Amino acid sequence: MRPQVGITLGPVLFNWQPDAWRDFYARIADEAPVDTVCLGEVVCSKRMPFFAELMGEAIERLERAGKSVVLSTLAMPTLSRERRLMKDLVAGFDRVIEANDMSILAQLAGRPHMIGPFINAYNETTLAYMARRGATSICLPPELPLGSIQTIAAAAEGVAVEVFAWGRSPLAISARCYHARVHGLTKDACQFVCGEDPDGLDVDTLDGQAFLTINGVQTLARSYTCLIGDVPQLLEAGITGLRLSPHTCDMVAVSRLYRDVADGRCEPQAAMEKLRLALPEVTFSNGFLHGVAGVALTGS
C-alpha cells in the first residue's frame, strides 16, 4: 500500500496582477487536490501591498475548502524595514509560518513552523537542529540528489520531508533587481516591470543559448523541474510531501496529475506524457535529483 503523500502548493514567486492572484487562489480552493497552500511574498517586499487586502479572503476560502494555509516569509530581507515587517507578520499570524531566511528562525524558536526551500538544509544534522527548534516540516533545496534526500528522510523523526517537484527551481536571490536593470531602471524606481513577465523573463547567453530566467531580484532555472516520473523513487526514499510551484499554466490540472500518480491511479510515464501535451513549449528537467546537470531530463 502506498503511503499517503501530502501535496503543497508553494507561494507565487512572480509579480501577478491582484485580480489574477485572487482568481488563482479561488480556483485552487475549489478545484485543486492539494493539502497545504503557502501564501505570501517571498521575493520582493515591494510587491506585498498589491495583494495585502486580498489575503484574508484567500485564507478564508482556502480553509473553507479544507486546505491548510501557511504564511511564507521573505527569502532575503535586507532592509531594516523588511526585517520589522517580517517580525510583525510572524507575531500577528496565528497559523503556521514557513521560514525562508535564517534571520526569522530566532523568532520562531519553540513555535511549530515549516522550513522553505530557500534555507540551505543539506544534511540530517541541520534537519535535527531545526527540528529541536520547532520545525515540523521541511522543503529540501531543489538541487539535492536522491541519495541525500533518502539520508535526510531516514533521519527525519517527526519531521515531514518535502521535495520541490514542479516548476522553475529557485536558484538565487540578489540585492539587485535584474528586471529593473534590463529595462534601464533602478531598483527603487523599478515601475514593477517584473509584472510584465508572469512566469519570469527568460535570459539567453551572449551566443544565443537558452540559459536562465529572472524574476525581479531572483534567478530561476529556465526549465521546469518535473519529478512526476520520479514519484515512486521519492516515495521509496521516504519523502512525505511534494511541492508544486505556481505558474500561469493550469495548476489545477498539474496538481491532479501529481495527486493521481502519488495515489497510484496513474502511471508516472502516462502523467509525464499528459504534461508534455499540455505544455509543449516548456522544457522539463530532473537532473538535480539524479546527480547530473540540473537542466537534464533523465529516465523520462
Secondary structure, DSSP 8 states (H G I E B T S, - for coil): -----EEEE----S---HHHHHHHHHHHHHH---SEEEES-SS-GGGHHHHGGGHHHHHHHHHHTT-EEEEE--S---SHHHHHHHHHHHHH--SEEEE-SGGGHHHHTTS-EEE-TTS---SHHHHHHHHHTTEEEEE--TT--HHHHHHHHHT-TT-EEEEEEEEEEEEEE-SS-HHHHHTT--STT-TTGGGG-TT-EEEE-TTS-EEEEEETTEEEEEEEEE-GGGHHHHHHHT--EEEE---SS-HHHHHHHHHHHHTTSS-HHHHHHHHHHH-TT--EE-TGGGTS-TT-----
